[in-house]
Amino acid sequence: MIDESCTIDEVRALFANDHYATEACGCRVVEAARGHAVCEFDIQDIHRNAQGGVMGGAIFTLADFALAIACNIGEQPTVSVSNSIEFMSGAKGGRLIATCDADKSGRSLGFYTIDVRDELGTPVARMTATCFRWV
């Protein structure tokens, strides 16, 4: 269990081990608390698809990274078992920000919504997730 009293630096150090999100995608932790997380990345050429937009997989990675933080702080080890993502519009800015909040956090299941926007406030995607806790 990741203790609720962890500092943001401790959370960042722990989740630095999520190498794909942090190294390949460039995701950063901005806020972290039980049932809540905010993560971001600066849009780079590596995030773009052949048409110049941000690739859906990069957006999903950011949302999933925020989910991993929000559902594991102060909880038993938790993994997602179902995700649904809706892509709403292309990013207009140069940074994507994912905000994850718990809709319901139960003993064995958790339900979360993750909103992804650019720094201009453009809604880019919304993901919902169901997570399982190893109790």
C-alpha positions in Angstrom: 0.0 0.0 0.0 1.2 3.5 -0.8 0.7 5.5 2.3 -1.6 8.6 2.1 1.0 10.6 3.9 3.6 10.3 1.1 5.0 13.6 -0.2 4.6 14.4 -3.9 8.3 13.7 -4.3 7.9 10.3 -2.8 5.0 9.5 -5.2 7.0 10.8 -8.1 10.0 8.6 -7.1 7.8 5.5 -6.8 5.9 6.0 -10.1 9.2 6.8 -11.9 9.3 2.9 -12.1 6.4 3.1 -14.6 9.1 3.5 -17.3 6.8 3.5 -20.3 4.7 6.4 -19.0 7.6 8.4 -17.5 10.4 7.7 -19.9 8.8 6.9 -23.3 5.8 9.2 -22.9 7.2 11.8 -20.6 4.4 11.8 -18.1 4.8 13.8 -14.9 2.9 13.7 -11.6 1.5 17.1 -10.7 -0.9 16.2 -7.8 -1.4 12.9 -5.9 -3.8 12.0 -3.2 -6.1 9.1 -2.3 -8.7 9.0 -5.1 -7.2 11.9 -7.0 -4.3 12.6 -9.3 -3.2 15.1 -11.9 -0.6 14.2 -14.5 0.7 15.9 -17.6 3.1 15.7 -20.5 4.4 18.2 -23.0 3.3 17.2 -26.5 6.4 16.2 -28.6 6.7 14.8 -32.1 6.9 11.3 -30.7 3.3 11.7 -29.4 2.0 12.6 -32.9 0.3 10.2 -35.4 0.8 10.3 -39.2 -1.8 13.1 -39.5 -0.1 15.3 -36.9 -2.6 14.8 -34.1 -1.7 13.4 -30.7 -1.9 9.6 -31.0 -4.7 7.9 -29.0 -2.3 5.6 -27.3 -0.3 8.5 -25.9 -3.6 10.1 -24.6 -4.6 6.7 -23.1 -1.1 6.3 -21.5 -1.5 9.7 -19.7 -5.0 8.8 -18.5 -3.9 5.4 -17.3 -0.9 6.9 -15.5 -3.1 9.3 -13.6 -5.5 6.4 -12.8 -2.6 4.3 -11.4 -1.7 7.0 -9.0 -5.2 7.9 -7.9 -6.3 4.3 -7.3 -3.2 3.1 -5.4 -2.6 5.9 -2.9 -4.0 4.8 0.5 -5.5 1.6 -1.0 -4.5 -2.0 -1.4 -2.6 -2.7 -4.6 -5.0 -1.9 -7.4 -5.1 -2.7 -11.1 -7.5 -1.6 -13.8 -9.7 -4.4 -15.3 -11.8 -2.4 -17.6 -11.3 1.0 -19.4 -13.4 2.9 -21.9 -12.1 6.1 -23.5 -13.9 8.6 -25.7 -11.8 11.0 -27.8 -13.6 14.3 -27.9 -11.3 16.7 -29.9 -7.7 17.2 -30.9 -5.4 19.1 -28.6 -5.0 22.7 -29.4 -2.1 23.5 -27.0 1.3 22.0 -26.3 0.6 20.1 -23.1 -1.9 17.5 -22.1 -3.2 17.3 -18.5 -5.1 14.3 -17.1 -7.2 14.7 -14.0 -8.4 11.5 -12.3 -11.0 11.3 -9.5 -12.7 8.4 -7.8 -16.4 8.1 -8.4 -16.7 5.3 -5.9 -13.8 3.6 -4.0 -14.9 0.3 -2.5 -13.1 -2.5 -0.7 -12.5 -4.6 -3.8 -13.6 -2.4 -6.7 -13.0 1.2 -7.6 -14.7 3.3 -10.2 -12.8 6.3 -11.7 -13.2 9.1 -14.3 -10.2 10.6 -16.0 -10.6 13.9 -18.0 -7.8 14.8 -20.4 -7.5 18.4 -21.5 -4.8 20.6 -23.0 -3.5 23.6 -21.1 -5.9 25.8 -23.0 -8.8 23.9 -21.5 -9.8 22.0 -24.6 -11.5 18.7 -23.7 -9.5 16.0 -25.5 -10.7 12.7 -23.9 -12.6 11.2 -21.1 -11.9 7.7 -19.7 -13.8 5.7 -17.2 -12.2 2.8 -15.5 -13.1 -0.1 -13.2 -10.3 -1.2 -10.9 -9.7 -4.3 -8.7 -8.0 -4.3 -5.3 -5.9 -7.2 -4.2 -7.3 -7.7 -0.8 
